[in-house]
Amino acid sequence: KRTDLQKKYDEIAKKAKTQTGVFKVHRVDDKIYWEIPESQLGRVFLWQTEISELPKELGYPGTAVGTRTIRFTRRENKIQLRNATFATRAVGTDEGTLAGVAANTPEPILYQWDVAGESADKDKGLLVDVTQLFISDPQDFSIRSAIPGFQGVDSSKTYIDRVKAYPKNIETRTSMTVRVGAARSPFGGGGGYDASTAGLVVHYSLVELPEKPMMGRLKDSRIGYFTTGFTQFGDTDDSGSKAVEYINRFRLEKKDPNAAISDPVEPITFYLAREVPVKWRKYLKQGIEDWNVAFAQAGFKNAIVAKDAPTVKEDPDWDAEDARYSVIRWAPSENANAMGPSIQDPRSGETISAHVIVWNDVVKLAQNWYFSQAGAIDPRAQKLPLPDDLTGRLMQYVVSHEVGHTLGLEHNFRGSVAYSIKELRDPGFTSKNGVAASIMSYSRFNYVAQPGDGVTNTIGMIGPYDKFAIQYGYQVLNKPTPEAEEPQLDLLLSQQIRDPYVRFGNYKYSGIDPTTQSELIGEDQVEATRLGLLNLNRIAKNYLVSGTTKYGEDYTRLSDARDELIGQYITELSHVVALVGGVVENDSHAGRGETAVFRPVPAERQRAAVKLLLDQGIRMPAALTDPNLVDKITPVGSYDANPAQNYVISGLLNESRLRRLSDNEVVGKATYTVAALTHDVFMGVFKDINGPVMKQALSSQSNAKVAPLVLDPNTRALHRNFLRTLDGRINGNSATKTDMKAIAKMELRNTARTIDAALPTTKDPVTKAHLMEVRSDIVKILEDRYAKAGAAPSFNLMELLMGGLTGKAIDGNCWFHPMPALVKRAAELEKGE
């Protein structure tokens, strides 16, 4: 006799269009039913939500909303969708530990249905009406976080457009109408979206995860992988809890387990979505497949392949949002960026799929960067826009970097400093090795090589560290547990002791470690910057105007390129600033390499850094302030020197930097001191009046004759900026807690005495007035009256840089460059805006 639920099942199934997949899906008009077999209850599934289509003011196609791991359970005539959690786990056989962890990790119910029917066959399929899950945007699955100004879904104007069942997954597309406010662009620029409603297409993927998870591989701090972590209890070797991290990686198994190098059972496959511009496709494919050279070191050939997505005619049901596929997306947005997010099985770190997002204007960004960094040595880069073949190569580099993230790799900023200056200027070396030891660094392009060196390969490529890291993550070790793999992996990582090309350093200590800076190349930052500034001057003098202007067009491209060059100038200076008070982290483990994990930068390198900064970092290159250039793009150009001046001065006198210098002095490490830095900065800032020649001329015992003292506008601005910054360092609530306060006061008194001696012989009226003002300001600072007397507040470009802007340049925003924005913001602050 058939039960009531079986009869209801028959009624629905009779009217439905049915698909068979991981479980059956029935459609009756606008209603969607899932038929969940009892055998699937308790199994782990991955839920992923992406937005396929939306107005550009609200985001970009492929916007990720989020992922969850879920499972289905039954209680009487209710089917419950629960959040499956793996953040806390128990191991071993101790009943108390197992029970305690279970009691501490209940799985909440996210959604619940009445059983609408039950099949009579052996699978005993349980029918549930899931329509509202997809059209009402329930709280635990809401797209709210991805849509700026989101105010809810209008279910009356929302419907399920398409649903497809596959052997391991179910894909659902909902045409959704949402209510929005006057929301601004998520990227911070452009106008608002004023419509009260917006139309979206939201894609939901439900993917069955493997019944037996892939064996995880343990994270080691000496190599850069993103991880999936959990807390483990019950380890027999340790009575306490244990934080465990598995690296994120694709499942890659050898087709021939006995071969040294084998094809994989299933290669990592990336599809180029249908919207990717045709002219860039071959370059993007090459950027993906470039990683095969790294997989060869891990024992695989043809490990990663790139394909065009099938056309609508070839496969009308193919969706870029399908969670089974790894896809390169192209977003029609003014945002100049790219990123490589991926989704993992939380039980093992296995990457299920990845979606690299390339925003359209990253093309323009890459062209501008290449012009400002390689324009002096690559003739193709001396005219914007760049030719398509060169631009394609830049896009190849961009995508290769982002695919590296999807393979699990973090940024390796230390890869930027692996190569010597000599190697970077060697055509043979750079042709083979590129510009850095890792494409996962922010090394970008070769700004060090000089005209005449003959270097032709100026773009980043897969380097020795990348091959080493892929070997760590993907080589087959044939061990029964993750812990059993550790000795072999530790032996591999010991190569870092003798081989600087395979060392790792991310942004963990980038605030203090000069070897883990972004936008840097070369182990000698001082020499790299010296050579880089020579090239920057060549570009500004010879190609800035001719390479960015076209008959009949305005000067927008010229203005953008100049901002980029100013940004590059300050960026290169920042690498040198980082040496002062710098501490290099050496992540050595016990018995492996050096015993000291942290070492200060040698004193002689710090002195050389300060000298270069004071010689070249406080005066903008003349070619960038040429009146014939400036009068084409701005009505006022007097501020142009100030971003560099402020960056160098505020950077050198940064309190954290001063404290590190003090710390090293306290513990007896022979290094550069606060007193030496303060003296050197004073001598550099006031070298026109405080230098040895001037001191000799002003001496009562001297008959020396020098040219009359005349200070140019840049020097006068430097004095004012320095005194503003210095006042904030020695007075008020933010005064330094180091010896710099006492030393600076002594130097101020010395400078005042020199000015007193210089004033009677100074004839230039502007210079004389300026010196009198400086003398007066020194007295006010010494008496803590400077700020109270109404001096303009000091803005700290270093703190502006460290706060918020560069935070965007961490893994999610690999192509965000803060310096051009900082240049403009500094100008606004200088004007009081």
C-alpha positions in Angstrom: 0.0 0.0 0.0 1.4 3.4 -1.0 1.8 6.0 1.7 0.5 9.6 1.4 4.0 10.8 0.8 4.5 8.3 -2.0 1.2 9.4 -3.6 2.2 13.1 -3.4 5.5 12.1 -5.0 3.7 10.5 -7.9 1.5 13.5 -8.4 4.4 15.9 -8.6 6.6 13.6 -10.7 3.8 13.0 -13.2 3.7 16.8 -14.0 7.4 17.5 -13.7 10.2 17.8 -16.2 12.9 15.7 -14.6 16.7 15.7 -14.8 18.9 13.1 -13.3 22.2 14.1 -11.6 23.8 14.0 -8.2 20.2 13.7 -7.3 17.1 14.2 -9.4 15.7 17.7 -10.1 12.0 18.2 -11.0 10.5 21.3 -12.4 6.8 22.0 -12.3 6.1 25.4 -14.0 8.1 27.8 -11.8 8.6 25.4 -8.9 11.8 23.5 -8.4 12.0 20.2 -6.4 15.0 18.4 -5.3 14.8 14.6 -4.8 17.4 13.9 -2.1 18.1 10.1 -1.7 18.3 8.9 1.8 21.9 7.7 1.0 22.9 11.4 0.4 21.8 12.5 3.9 24.9 13.4 5.9 27.1 13.7 2.8 29.1 17.0 2.5 28.3 19.4 -0.3 29.9 22.7 -1.4 27.5 25.6 -2.0 28.8 28.5 -4.0 27.0 31.7 -5.1 28.2 34.1 -7.8 26.6 37.0 -9.6 26.6 36.3 -13.3 25.1 39.6 -14.6 24.6 43.0 -13.0 24.9 46.7 -13.8 28.5 47.8 -13.8 27.8 50.4 -11.2 27.1 47.6 -8.7 30.0 45.3 -9.6 31.3 42.9 -12.3 30.2 39.6 -13.9 31.6 36.8 -11.8 31.3 38.7 -8.5 31.8 36.0 -5.8 29.2 36.1 -3.0 30.5 33.3 -0.9 30.8 29.5 -0.3 29.6 27.1 2.4 30.0 23.5 3.1 26.6 22.0 3.9 24.9 18.7 4.6 21.3 17.4 4.6 19.7 15.7 7.5 16.2 14.5 8.3 14.1 14.9 11.4 10.6 13.3 11.1 9.1 14.9 8.0 11.5 17.8 7.8 14.7 18.0 5.7 17.2 20.3 7.2 20.1 22.0 5.4 22.9 22.4 7.9 26.2 24.2 7.9 28.9 21.6 8.0 31.8 22.8 10.1 35.3 21.4 10.1 37.1 24.2 12.0 37.5 22.0 15.1 38.3 18.4 14.8 39.1 15.4 17.1 41.6 12.7 16.4 42.4 9.5 18.1 40.1 7.2 20.0 39.6 8.9 23.4 35.8 8.9 23.9 35.9 12.0 26.1 37.8 14.1 23.5 35.5 12.9 20.7 32.4 13.7 22.8 33.7 17.0 23.9 34.5 18.2 20.4 31.2 17.0 19.1 29.4 18.9 21.8 31.3 22.0 21.0 30.7 22.0 17.3 26.9 21.8 16.7 25.9 22.3 13.1 23.2 25.0 12.8 20.2 24.6 10.6 20.3 27.2 7.8 17.1 26.2 6.0 14.4 23.7 6.4 11.7 22.1 4.2 8.7 19.9 4.7 9.0 16.6 2.9 6.7 17.1 -0.1 6.9 13.5 -1.3 8.8 10.2 -1.1 9.7 7.9 -3.9 8.9 4.2 -3.5 12.1 2.9 -5.1 15.1 1.6 -3.3 16.8 5.1 -3.3 13.9 6.4 -1.2 14.1 9.9 -2.7 12.8 12.7 -0.4 11.1 15.5 -2.4 11.5 19.1 -1.2 10.3 22.3 -2.8 13.4 24.5 -3.0 11.9 27.4 -5.0 12.0 29.9 -2.1 15.6 29.2 -1.4 16.5 30.7 -4.8 14.0 33.5 -5.1 13.7 35.0 -1.6 17.4 35.5 -0.7 17.3 34.0 2.8 19.6 35.5 5.3 22.2 32.7 5.4 22.5 32.6 1.6 22.0 36.3 1.0 23.8 38.3 -1.8 23.6 41.4 0.4 27.3 41.6 1.1 28.1 41.7 -2.6 25.7 44.4 -3.7 26.3 48.0 -2.5 23.2 49.7 -1.3 21.3 46.4 -1.2 17.8 46.7 0.4 16.3 43.3 -0.4 14.8 41.1 -3.1 11.5 41.7 -4.9 10.4 38.0 -5.0 7.4 39.0 -7.1 9.7 39.9 -9.9 12.2 37.1 -9.4 12.2 33.7 -10.9 14.4 30.6 -11.5 15.6 30.9 -15.1 17.4 27.6 -15.4 18.5 24.6 -13.5 20.8 21.8 -14.6 21.6 18.5 -12.9 25.0 16.9 -13.4 26.5 13.7 -11.9 28.3 15.7 -9.2 26.6 19.0 -9.1 23.4 21.0 -9.6 23.6 24.5 -11.2 20.8 27.0 -10.8 20.4 30.5 -12.4 18.0 33.0 -10.9 16.8 36.2 -12.6 16.6 38.4 -9.6 15.2 41.9 -9.1 16.7 43.7 -6.1 16.0 47.0 -4.4 19.0 49.2 -4.1 19.7 52.7 -2.8 21.8 55.3 -4.4 24.8 53.1 -4.0 28.3 54.1 -5.0 30.6 51.9 -7.0 32.4 49.2 -4.9 35.7 50.5 -6.3 35.3 54.0 -4.8 35.2 56.0 -8.0 32.5 57.2 -10.4 28.9 58.1 -9.9 26.2 56.4 -8.0 23.6 53.9 -9.2 20.4 55.8 -8.9 17.8 53.3 -9.9 15.5 52.0 -7.1 15.7 48.5 -8.6 18.3 46.5 -10.4 18.2 43.3 -12.4 20.8 40.6 -11.6 21.4 37.0 -12.6 22.6 35.0 -9.7 24.2 31.6 -10.1 24.1 28.9 -7.4 26.2 25.8 -7.5 25.7 22.7 -5.3 28.7 20.4 -5.6 29.1 17.0 -4.0 32.5 16.8 -2.3 34.5 13.6 -2.4 33.3 11.0 0.1 36.9 10.5 1.0 38.8 13.8 1.2 42.2 14.2 -0.5 45.0 13.9 2.0 46.1 17.3 3.1 49.7 18.6 3.0 51.0 20.5 6.0 51.9 24.2 5.8 55.5 25.2 6.5 56.3 28.9 7.2 59.3 28.7 5.0 57.2 28.4 1.8 54.3 30.6 0.7 50.9 28.8 0.4 47.4 29.9 1.2 46.0 27.5 3.7 42.9 25.9 5.1 43.2 25.7 8.9 41.5 24.0 11.8 42.0 23.3 15.5 42.8 19.7 16.4 42.2 18.1 19.8 43.3 14.6 21.0 46.8 14.5 19.4 48.6 11.7 21.4 51.9 13.6 21.1 50.5 16.8 22.7 47.9 17.1 25.4 46.9 20.6 24.3 45.0 21.8 21.2 47.0 22.1 18.0 46.5 24.6 15.1 46.8 22.6 11.9 47.0 24.2 8.4 46.8 22.3 5.1 48.0 24.1 2.0 45.5 24.9 -0.7 46.2 22.9 -3.9 44.5 21.2 -6.8 44.2 17.4 -6.7 46.9 16.1 -9.1 47.7 12.4 -9.4 50.1 10.6 -11.7 48.6 8.6 -14.5 51.8 6.4 -14.2 52.7 6.3 -10.5 56.1 4.7 -11.3 57.2 7.3 -13.8 59.6 10.1 -12.8 57.5 12.5 -14.9 53.9 11.5 -15.8 50.8 13.0 -17.3 48.2 13.6 -14.6 45.1 11.5 -14.3 43.1 14.7 -14.6 44.9 17.9 -15.6 44.2 21.3 -14.0 42.0 22.9 -16.7 41.3 26.6 -17.1 38.7 27.9 -19.5 38.7 31.3 -21.0 35.2 32.7 -20.6 33.3 33.7 -23.7 33.7 37.4 -22.9 37.5 37.4 -23.0 38.6 39.6 -25.9 39.8 37.5 -28.8 43.0 39.4 -29.3 44.3 38.6 -25.8 43.3 34.9 -25.7 46.5 33.3 -26.9 48.5 35.4 -24.4 46.2 34.4 -21.5 46.4 30.8 -22.5 50.2 31.0 -22.6 50.2 32.6 -19.1 48.2 29.6 -17.8 50.3 27.0 -19.4 53.6 28.7 -18.5 53.2 26.9 -15.2 53.9 23.6 -16.8 57.6 24.3 -16.4 57.1 24.4 -12.6 55.0 21.2 -12.6 57.8 19.4 -14.4 59.9 19.9 -11.3 57.2 18.3 -9.3 57.1 15.2 -11.6 54.2 16.1 -14.0 54.0 17.0 -17.7 50.9 18.6 -19.2 49.7 19.3 -15.7 47.8 22.5 -16.6 45.9 23.2 -19.8 44.0 26.2 -21.1 41.0 26.0 -23.3 38.4 28.3 -24.9 35.0 28.0 -23.4 32.6 26.2 -25.7 30.4 28.4 -27.8 26.7 28.7 -27.1 26.1 26.5 -30.2 28.6 23.9 -28.9 27.2 23.8 -25.4 24.3 26.1 -24.6 24.3 25.0 -20.9 27.9 25.8 -20.2 28.3 28.5 -17.5 31.4 30.3 -16.4 29.9 30.3 -12.9 29.6 26.5 -12.8 31.6 25.5 -9.7 33.2 22.6 -11.5 35.1 24.9 -13.9 38.2 27.0 -13.3 37.7 30.0 -15.5 39.4 33.2 -16.6 36.8 36.0 -16.5 37.0 39.4 -18.2 35.1 42.2 -16.4 34.1 45.3 -18.3 35.0 47.8 -15.6 37.1 50.8 -15.2 38.8 49.1 -12.2 42.4 48.4 -13.1 43.1 45.2 -11.3 43.1 41.4 -11.5 42.7 38.7 -8.8 42.7 34.9 -8.5 40.2 33.6 -5.9 39.5 29.9 -5.5 37.3 27.6 -3.4 38.5 24.8 -1.3 37.3 21.6 0.4 37.7 22.6 4.1 38.5 19.1 5.1 41.7 18.9 3.1 42.6 22.2 1.3 41.8 20.7 -2.1 41.0 23.4 -4.6 37.7 22.6 -6.3 37.8 25.4 -8.8 39.2 28.9 -9.3 38.0 32.0 -11.1 40.6 34.5 -12.2 39.0 37.9 -12.7 40.7 40.4 -15.1 39.3 43.9 -15.1 39.4 45.6 -18.4 41.5 48.6 -17.4 44.4 46.5 -16.1 45.5 46.7 -19.7 46.0 50.4 -19.4 47.6 50.0 -16.0 50.1 47.5 -17.3 51.0 49.7 -20.2 51.6 52.7 -18.0 53.7 50.7 -15.6 55.8 49.3 -18.4 56.3 52.8 -19.9 57.4 54.2 -16.6 59.7 51.3 -15.8 61.1 49.9 -19.0 60.7 52.8 -21.4 64.4 53.7 -21.2 65.6 50.3 -22.6 62.7 49.0 -24.7 62.0 51.0 -27.8 58.5 49.5 -28.0 57.6 51.1 -24.7 58.4 54.6 -25.7 55.0 55.4 -27.2 51.6 54.9 -25.6 49.5 53.0 -26.2 51.8 50.1 -26.6 51.6 47.7 -29.5 49.3 44.7 -29.2 52.1 42.1 -29.1 53.8 43.8 -26.2 50.5 44.4 -24.4 49.6 40.7 -24.9 52.9 39.8 -23.3 52.0 42.0 -20.3 48.6 40.3 -20.0 50.3 36.9 -20.1 52.4 38.0 -17.1 49.3 39.3 -15.3 47.4 36.1 -15.7 50.3 33.9 -14.9 50.7 35.7 -11.6 47.0 35.3 -10.8 46.9 31.6 -11.8 49.8 31.2 -9.3 47.4 32.3 -6.6 44.8 29.8 -7.7 47.5 27.1 -7.5 47.8 28.0 -3.8 50.8 30.3 -3.9 51.1 33.5 -1.8 53.0 36.5 -2.8 56.8 36.0 -2.3 58.2 39.5 -2.0 61.6 38.1 -1.2 61.8 36.8 -4.7 62.3 40.4 -5.8 65.7 40.7 -4.1 67.2 37.4 -5.1 69.0 38.6 -8.2 72.1 40.9 -8.0 72.3 44.2 -9.9 74.9 42.6 -12.2 72.5 39.7 -13.0 69.7 42.2 -13.8 71.9 44.0 -16.2 73.0 40.7 -17.9 71.1 39.9 -21.2 71.9 36.2 -21.0 70.8 35.9 -17.3 67.6 37.9 -17.7 66.6 36.0 -20.9 66.7 32.8 -18.9 65.6 34.0 -15.5 63.5 37.1 -15.9 63.6 40.0 -13.4 62.9 38.1 -10.1 63.1 34.7 -8.6 59.3 34.5 -8.4 56.5 35.7 -10.5 54.5 35.8 -7.3 56.5 38.8 -6.2 55.6 42.4 -7.0 58.7 42.8 -9.1 56.9 43.8 -12.3 59.5 45.0 -14.9 63.2 45.6 -15.2 63.8 49.3 -14.3 67.5 48.6 -13.3 69.1 47.6 -16.7 70.6 50.6 -18.5 70.6 51.5 -22.2 73.5 49.7 -23.8 73.3 46.7 -21.4 71.5 44.8 -24.2 68.8 43.4 -21.9 65.7 42.5 -23.9 63.6 40.4 -21.4 62.3 42.9 -19.0 59.1 41.2 -17.9 58.5 38.8 -15.0 58.3 35.0 -15.6 58.1 31.7 -13.8 61.2 31.7 -11.6 63.3 29.2 -9.6 61.2 29.9 -6.4 58.0 29.2 -8.3 59.3 25.8 -9.4 60.5 25.1 -5.9 57.1 26.0 -4.4 55.1 23.9 -6.8 57.5 21.0 -6.1 56.7 21.4 -2.4 53.0 21.4 -2.9 52.4 19.0 -5.8 55.1 16.3 -5.8 53.8 12.9 -5.0 55.5 11.6 -1.8 53.5 8.3 -1.3 53.3 8.7 2.5 50.3 7.5 4.5 49.7 10.7 6.5 50.5 14.4 6.3 52.8 14.1 9.3 54.7 11.3 7.6 55.5 13.7 4.7 57.2 16.3 7.0 60.8 14.9 7.0 61.0 14.8 3.2 59.5 18.3 2.9 61.8 19.6 5.5 64.8 18.2 3.6 63.5 20.0 0.5 63.2 23.3 2.3 66.7 23.0 3.6 67.8 24.0 0.1 67.0 27.6 1.1 70.0 27.8 3.3 72.4 27.7 0.4 70.2 28.9 -2.4 68.8 32.5 -2.2 66.7 32.0 -5.3 64.3 29.7 -3.5 63.8 31.7 -0.3 60.4 33.0 0.8 59.1 36.2 2.5 55.6 37.6 2.4 54.2 40.8 3.8 54.3 39.6 7.4 57.2 41.8 8.2 57.2 44.1 5.2 56.8 47.1 7.6 60.3 46.5 8.9 62.0 44.1 6.4 63.6 45.9 3.4 63.8 42.5 1.6 60.1 42.0 1.4 58.9 45.3 -0.2 56.6 45.5 -3.2 57.5 47.0 -6.6 61.2 46.2 -6.1 63.9 44.4 -7.9 67.6 43.7 -7.0 69.4 42.7 -3.8 71.0 46.2 -3.5 68.2 48.6 -3.1 70.4 51.7 -3.1 72.1 50.8 -6.4 68.8 49.6 -7.9 67.2 53.0 -7.1 70.2 55.0 -8.3 70.0 53.2 -11.7 66.2 53.3 -11.7 66.2 57.1 -11.2 68.7 57.4 -14.1 66.2 55.6 -16.3 63.3 57.5 -15.0 65.0 60.8 -15.9 65.7 59.5 -19.4 62.0 58.5 -19.8 60.8 61.9 -18.5 63.2 63.9 -20.6 63.0 62.0 -23.9 59.6 60.2 -24.1 57.1 61.6 -21.7 55.7 64.2 -24.0 56.4 62.6 -27.4 55.3 59.2 -26.1 51.9 60.3 -24.7 50.6 63.0 -27.0 48.9 62.7 -30.4 47.8 65.5 -32.8 44.3 66.7 -32.1 44.0 65.0 -28.7 44.1 66.5 -25.2 46.8 65.9 -22.6 45.0 63.3 -20.4 47.4 60.5 -21.2 50.4 62.8 -20.6 49.0 63.8 -17.2 48.4 60.1 -16.3 51.9 59.1 -17.4 53.5 61.9 -15.5 51.6 60.9 -12.3 52.8 57.3 -12.9 56.4 58.5 -13.2 56.1 60.5 -10.0 54.6 57.5 -8.3 57.5 55.3 -9.6 60.0 57.9 -8.3 58.5 57.8 -4.8 58.2 54.0 -5.0 61.9 53.5 -5.7 62.7 55.9 -2.9 60.5 53.9 -0.5 62.7 50.8 -1.1 65.7 52.8 0.2 63.8 54.3 3.1 63.0 50.7 4.2 66.7 50.1 4.8 66.9 52.6 7.6 66.1 50.9 10.8 65.4 47.8 8.7 65.4 44.3 10.2 65.7 41.3 7.9 63.7 38.2 8.9 65.3 34.9 8.2 62.8 32.2 8.8 65.2 29.5 9.9 64.0 26.5 11.8 65.9 24.8 14.6 68.9 23.0 13.1 68.4 24.5 9.7 70.6 27.5 8.8 71.1 30.6 10.9 70.2 30.7 14.6 69.2 34.4 14.5 65.8 34.9 12.9 66.0 38.7 12.9 69.1 40.7 12.0 69.4 44.5 11.6 70.5 46.0 8.3 74.3 46.7 8.5 75.1 50.3 9.5 77.0 51.0 6.3 74.0 50.1 4.1 71.8 52.4 6.2 74.2 55.3 5.9 74.4 54.7 2.1 70.6 54.7 2.0 70.3 58.0 3.9 72.9 59.6 1.6 71.0 58.7 -1.6 67.7 59.8 -0.1 69.1 63.2 0.9 71.0 63.6 -2.4 68.2 62.5 -4.8 65.0 62.0 -2.8 64.1 65.6 -1.7 64.2 67.2 -5.1 61.9 66.1 -7.9 63.7 65.2 -11.2 63.9 68.4 -13.2 62.3 66.7 -16.3 59.1 66.1 -14.3 58.8 69.8 -13.2 59.8 71.3 -16.6 57.5 74.3 -17.1 57.0 73.2 -20.7 55.5 70.0 -19.3 53.7 71.3 -16.3 51.9 74.1 -18.2 50.1 71.5 -20.3 48.5 69.7 -17.4 48.0 71.8 -14.4 47.6 75.5 -13.6 49.9 75.2 -10.6 53.0 73.0 -10.2 54.7 74.4 -7.2 53.6 71.5 -5.0 55.3 68.9 -7.2 58.4 68.5 -5.1 56.5 68.1 -1.9 55.3 64.5 -2.2 58.9 63.2 -2.4 60.1 65.6 0.2 57.4 64.7 2.6 57.7 61.0 2.0 61.5 60.9 2.6 61.5 63.2 5.7 58.4 61.7 7.3 59.6 58.2 6.4 63.1 58.7 7.9 61.7 60.2 11.1 58.9 57.7 11.5 58.6 56.7 15.2 58.6 53.0 14.5 61.8 53.4 12.6 63.4 55.4 15.3 62.4 52.9 18.0 64.0 50.0 16.0 67.2 52.0 15.8 67.0 52.5 19.5 66.3 48.9 20.2 69.3 47.7 18.2 71.5 50.2 20.1 70.2 49.1 23.5 70.9 45.4 22.9 74.4 46.2 21.7 74.0 45.5 18.0 76.6 47.6 16.1 74.3 49.5 13.8 73.2 52.9 12.7 72.0 55.1 15.6 69.2 57.6 16.2 71.9 60.3 16.8 73.6 59.5 13.5 70.4 59.5 11.6 69.2 62.8 13.1 72.5 64.5 12.4 72.7 63.2 8.8 69.1 64.3 8.1 69.9 67.8 9.4 73.0 68.0 7.3 71.1 67.0 4.2 68.1 69.3 4.7 70.2 72.3 5.6 73.3 71.5 3.6 73.2 74.9 1.8 73.7 76.7 5.2 75.0 74.0 7.4 77.6 72.4 5.1 81.4 72.6 5.8 82.1 75.2 3.1 79.5 77.6 4.5 80.6 77.0 8.0 84.2 77.7 7.0 83.2 80.9 5.3 81.3 82.1 8.3 84.1 81.3 10.7 85.7 84.4 12.2 89.2 82.9 11.5 88.4 82.2 7.8 89.2 84.3 4.8 87.3 81.9 2.5 85.1 83.4 -0.1 81.9 81.7 -1.3 79.2 82.7 -3.7 76.4 84.7 -2.2 73.8 82.4 -0.5 70.6 82.1 -2.7 68.1 79.4 -1.8 65.8 78.2 -4.6 62.0 77.6 -4.0 62.5 73.8 -3.7 65.0 74.3 -0.9 62.8 76.8 0.9 59.9 74.4 0.7 62.1 71.6 2.0 63.0 73.7 5.1 59.3 74.4 5.8 58.2 70.8 5.3 61.0 69.5 7.5 60.3 71.9 10.3 56.6 71.0 10.2 57.4 67.3 10.4 60.1 67.8 13.1 57.8 69.8 15.4 55.4 66.9 15.4 58.3 64.5 16.3 59.6 66.5 19.3 56.5 68.2 20.7 53.0 67.3 21.6 51.3 64.0 22.3 53.0 62.2 19.4 56.5 63.3 20.4 59.2 60.6 19.9 60.2 58.5 22.9 63.7 58.2 21.6 67.0 60.1 21.7 66.0 61.9 18.6 64.1 64.5 20.6 67.3 65.7 22.4 69.6 65.3 19.4 67.1 67.3 17.2 67.0 70.1 19.7 70.8 70.3 19.7 70.8 70.3 15.9 68.2 73.1 15.8 70.3 75.3 18.1 73.4 74.6 15.9 71.4 75.5 12.8 70.1 78.7 14.4 73.6 79.8 15.2 74.7 79.1 11.6 71.7 81.2 10.3 72.7 84.0 12.7 76.1 84.0 11.2 74.9 83.8 7.6 72.2 86.6 7.8 74.5 89.6 7.8 76.2 88.5 4.6 73.0 87.3 2.8 72.0 89.8 0.1 69.2 88.0 -1.7 66.0 89.4 -0.1 63.9 86.3 -0.5 66.6 84.1 0.9 67.2 86.5 3.8 63.5 86.6 4.6 63.3 82.8 4.5 66.3 82.4 6.8 64.7 84.9 9.3 61.5 82.8 9.2 63.4 79.6 9.7 65.3 81.1 12.6 62.0 82.3 14.2 60.4 78.9 13.6 63.3 77.1 15.3 62.8 79.2 18.4 59.1 78.4 18.4 59.7 74.7 18.0 62.3 74.7 20.8 59.7 76.5 23.0 56.8 74.3 21.8 55.1 77.3 20.3 55.3 76.4 16.6 52.0 74.6 16.1 50.3 76.9 18.6 51.4 79.9 16.6 49.3 78.7 13.7 51.8 76.9 11.5 50.1 74.7 8.9 49.5 71.2 10.2 52.0 68.6 9.0 50.6 65.8 6.9 52.7 62.6 7.0 52.9 61.0 3.5 54.5 57.9 5.1 51.5 57.4 7.4 49.1 58.2 4.5 50.9 55.4 2.5 50.8 52.9 5.4 47.1 53.6 6.2 44.5 52.0 4.0 45.9 52.5 0.5 48.7 49.9 0.5 46.4 47.6 2.4 44.7 47.0 -0.9 47.8 45.5 -2.4 47.6 42.3 -0.5 46.7 39.2 -2.5 43.2 40.3 -3.4 44.4 43.4 -5.3 47.7 42.4 -7.0 47.7 45.3 -9.4 46.7 48.2 -7.2 49.4 50.9 -7.1 48.9 53.6 -4.5 51.6 56.0 -5.5 49.8 58.0 -8.3 46.8 58.4 -6.0 49.1 59.5 -3.2 50.7 62.1 -5.4 47.3 63.7 -6.1 46.2 63.4 -2.4 49.4 65.0 -1.2 48.8 67.9 -3.6 45.3 68.3 -2.1 46.6 68.3 1.4 49.3 70.8 0.5 46.6 73.1 -0.7 44.5 72.5 2.4 41.7 70.6 0.5 
